Amino acid sequence: MRYDGAAMPTTKRKAKPAKKRPAPKGRVAKVAKAMKAAATKAKSSHPLNLPRNAAEVAAIEKLRRICLALPEASEKIAWGEPTWRAGKMFAQMETHHHGAEHVAVWLPARPGVQEALVEEDPEHYFRPPYVGHKGWIAIRIDRKPDWATVAQLVAEAYRMVAPSHLIARLDAQSGEGKRGWRADWIGRDEPDA
């Protein structure tokens, strides 16, 4: 067929209908309603990424309790997900982000932690997109994680971003003294914690 300047015939394609997930029920519906209210209050333009079942809701609620137990920690919906902050963000949820099949939390970590955890247990830990190159670690919480380890990693992430007066409050809550090296350790066989 030769082009003579007239419009070429085209065929219109029908758009495929979007797959709709069934409406949430029970605890999932309550969490969805609360997240929608928080997103509206925060004026977030991102679509909410909601848990798909009661087990995911329970995991997110457990993580929420861990995060909000830290001094002056607050929750904010950002990018369609719950995030927890102590001034700066120390934890971010990933609930089926961009269609992913997992529920995870992203945390800043000290150098070397990400690589060690991913190598040791790639089923539960991975390098998250966007912030993984900065050393953040992602922990899958939908696969029966070790919650004590999750709580430790959350507390360490909190320590990385929280102001010193909040870290002092955290140490007082947990009964710990100052962390790190102390000059009075010199000459001792084992330091007192």
C-alpha positions in Angstrom: 0.0 0.0 0.0 1.4 3.4 -1.0 1.0 6.5 1.2 -0.7 9.3 -0.7 -1.1 11.8 2.1 -4.4 10.6 3.3 -4.8 9.3 6.8 -3.8 5.7 7.1 -6.5 3.3 8.3 -6.0 2.2 11.9 -7.6 -0.4 14.1 -8.6 0.5 17.6 -7.6 -1.9 20.3 -10.0 -2.5 23.2 -8.6 -1.8 26.6 -8.5 -4.8 28.8 -10.6 -4.4 31.9 -8.6 -3.9 35.1 -8.6 -6.8 37.5 -10.6 -5.9 40.6 -9.7 -7.4 43.9 -12.6 -8.4 46.1 -13.5 -5.9 48.8 -11.7 -6.5 52.1 -13.5 -8.0 55.0 -13.1 -8.2 58.8 -9.8 -7.0 60.2 -8.4 -6.3 56.7 -11.4 -3.9 56.1 -10.7 -2.1 59.4 -7.1 -1.6 58.5 -7.9 -0.5 55.0 -10.4 2.0 56.4 -7.9 3.4 58.9 -5.2 3.7 56.2 -7.6 5.5 53.8 -8.5 7.9 56.6 -4.8 8.6 57.4 -4.0 9.0 53.7 -6.8 11.5 53.2 -5.6 13.4 56.3 -2.0 13.4 54.9 -3.4 14.4 51.5 -1.4 11.6 49.8 -1.9 11.3 46.1 -0.3 7.8 45.9 -2.6 4.8 45.8 -2.8 2.9 49.0 -1.1 -0.5 49.1 -3.3 -2.6 51.4 -2.7 -6.0 53.0 -4.6 -8.8 51.2 -5.4 -11.1 54.1 -5.6 -11.3 57.9 -2.1 -12.8 58.3 -0.6 -9.7 56.6 -2.7 -7.4 58.7 -1.5 -9.2 61.9 2.2 -8.8 60.7 1.7 -5.1 60.0 0.0 -4.5 63.3 2.9 -6.3 65.1 5.4 -4.2 63.3 3.4 -1.1 64.1 3.5 -1.9 67.9 7.2 -2.4 67.7 7.8 0.9 65.9 5.4 3.0 68.0 6.9 1.6 71.3 10.0 3.6 70.6 10.2 7.1 72.2 8.2 9.8 70.3 7.9 7.6 67.2 5.1 8.6 64.9 3.4 7.0 61.9 2.7 8.7 58.6 1.4 7.5 55.3 3.8 8.2 52.5 3.9 6.8 49.0 0.7 4.8 49.9 2.4 2.9 52.8 2.8 3.4 56.5 6.2 4.9 57.5 7.5 5.4 61.1 9.6 8.4 62.0 11.6 9.9 64.9 12.2 13.2 63.1 13.6 11.3 60.1 12.1 8.0 58.8 13.5 4.9 60.3 11.0 2.3 58.9 8.9 2.0 55.8 6.3 -0.6 54.9 6.3 -2.3 51.5 2.8 -3.9 51.0 2.7 -5.4 47.5 4.5 -2.3 46.2 4.2 -2.2 42.3 2.5 -5.6 42.5 5.2 -7.4 44.5 4.1 -10.6 46.1 5.5 -9.8 49.5 5.0 -7.6 52.6 8.2 -6.2 54.0 9.6 -3.4 56.1 12.6 -1.3 54.9 15.1 -0.1 57.5 18.3 1.9 57.3 21.2 -0.3 58.5 24.9 0.1 59.4 27.5 -0.7 56.8 27.8 -4.4 56.1 24.5 -5.4 57.8 22.5 -5.6 54.5 25.1 -7.8 52.8 25.5 -10.1 55.8 21.7 -10.6 56.3 20.9 -11.1 52.6 23.7 -13.7 52.3 22.7 -15.5 55.5 18.9 -15.7 54.8 17.8 -14.5 51.4 14.3 -15.9 52.0 13.6 -13.2 54.7 16.0 -10.4 53.8 16.7 -8.5 50.5 18.1 -5.3 49.1 15.1 -2.9 48.7 14.7 -0.8 45.6 15.3 3.0 45.8 17.3 2.9 49.1 19.2 -0.4 49.0 22.2 1.3 47.5 22.3 3.4 50.7 22.6 0.2 52.9 18.9 -0.2 53.8 17.7 -3.7 54.4 14.3 -5.1 53.6 12.8 -7.8 55.9 9.9 -9.9 54.7 7.4 -10.0 57.5 4.9 -12.2 55.7 7.0 -15.3 56.0 7.0 -15.9 59.8 10.0 -13.7 60.6 12.0 -13.9 63.9 10.2 -11.0 65.6 12.9 -10.5 68.2 15.4 -9.9 65.3 12.9 -7.6 63.6 12.5 -5.6 66.8 16.4 -5.4 67.2 16.8 -4.2 63.6 14.0 -1.6 64.0 15.6 -0.3 67.2 19.0 0.0 65.5 17.4 1.8 62.6 15.7 4.2 65.1 19.1 4.8 66.7 20.5 5.8 63.3 18.0 8.6 62.8 16.7 9.7 66.2 18.1 12.7 68.1 20.4 11.9 71.0 17.8 12.8 73.7 15.5 10.2 72.3 18.3 7.6 72.1 19.0 8.3 75.8 15.3 7.7 76.6 15.4 4.4 74.7 18.5 3.4 76.6 16.8 4.3 79.9 13.7 2.3 78.9 15.7 -0.8 78.1 17.9 -0.5 81.1 21.1 -0.1 79.0 23.8 2.3 79.7 25.6 4.2 77.0 26.5 2.1 74.0 29.9 1.7 72.4 33.4 2.0 73.5 34.2 3.5 76.9 37.6 4.6 78.2 37.1 2.8 81.5 37.2 -0.5 79.7 41.0 -0.2 79.3 42.8 -2.8 81.3 39.8 -5.0 81.9 39.4 -8.5 80.6 35.7 -8.0 79.8 33.8 -4.7 79.7 30.7 -4.2 81.8 27.7 -3.4 79.7 
